[in-house]
Amino acid sequence: MDFQQLKTFLEVCRTRHFGHAAQQLYLTQSAVSFRIRQLEGQLGTPLFIRHRNNLQLTVAGEKLRDHAEHILTLWQQARQDVSSQSDQASALSLASSTNVWQAWLTQRFVSLMGQWPGIHWRTETLPNEQMIRRLLDHTLDLAVLTDPPKVDELHYQPLFELNLSLLAPKGTDPHAEQPYALVDWGNRFLLQHSSYFRQAPQPVLHSADLVLVQTFIQQHQGCALLPDTWLADADSAWQKQDNDIRITQPLYLAFHSNHPDIGTLQPVMDGLRHSSRSAHSAANTEG
């Protein structure tokens, strides 16, 4: 078994299609099929149930997927740790969901990186459940979560509150019916959303990708619950559609309570929290 086989296997798991996996990996479809057959031969069991237009994981394939993700993460972490040792730098990893990176975390994190010149970073975009699993097995150092579960080994600190309002492209008639896009901010958000939108029409688009939602509502004069910060610029392309609708989505910083390098982690957490408090104060002043 080699890493390329595992990467190929995970890509087929993701796309559920040999041809699509080949395109993503810049391989021929026959090369992808060959790697999967090799892997199945080494393990002595089928990994996929193959139908004409349907590719499903076997029980063995489901088990291997979790192991493959873990193995590749450990290998990547090992390479980064060994590399950082050569120049006396520390290595840390940070993960969050797609929408949190796009709505808030990217700019905040990049602006703070200069404060930590001795750290090599690995950032990832992961679903909530995978971040929790990775924190618990010490293959992830920090995560920014919207729905932190009750897990004794993990510690959570309030980081920031995203204020979400119903926004549409500037010039959209607030009284006209618009296609609605539902941004998935997490379980807590969905509960609040159901109380605000009891009679809401079925969303035309349901996605956790803010870039996709933004493109959709700009092209189709739609609306969605989006961060108030999008209104901050004087030349903002957005407007509020309903001043009575506002949902607050807390963000939490998560880490393992027994992290092996808390001395390196602490200044990073302090910087993120201080930056978050400053951003929150500025948002309240503007509001």
Number of C-alpha atoms within 10 A of each C-alpha: 12 8 12 11 18 21 16 23 25 19 19 25 20 11 14 19 17 21 17 16 23 20 12 12 15 10 14 14 16 12 13 23 18 13 19 21 16 14 20 17 13 10 13 9 14 17 24 21 12 14 8 5 7 10 16 16 18 15 13 14 21 14 12 18 17 12 13 18 15 16 14 15 15 15 12 13 18 13 11 17 17 14 15 16 11 8 9 12 15 20 21 21 16 18 26 23 22 19 18 21 19 15 17 16 19 12 11 15 16 9 11 14 15 10 11 14 10 15 18 16 14 15 13 16 16 15 13 19 11 15 24 23 13 20 21 19 11 16 17 26 24 25 28 25 25 21 17 19 12 9 11 8 12 17 15 19 14 14 21 22 18 20 17 19 25 21 26 26 20 15 10 19 12 14 8 7 11 18 17 24 21 19 21 16 23 15 11 13 18 14 10 14 19 11 9 14 10 8 8 10 10 11 13 12 16 13 16 18 18 19 13 13 22 17 12 18 20 16 10 12 18 21 28 24 23 26 21 19 18 15 18 13 9 6 8 12 14 21 19 21 20 13 9 10 15 18 19 15 19 17 21 20 20 24 25 23 14 12 17 11 11 15 9 15 17 11 13 20 18 11 17 19 18 13 18 19 15 12 16 17 12 11 15 8 8 10 10
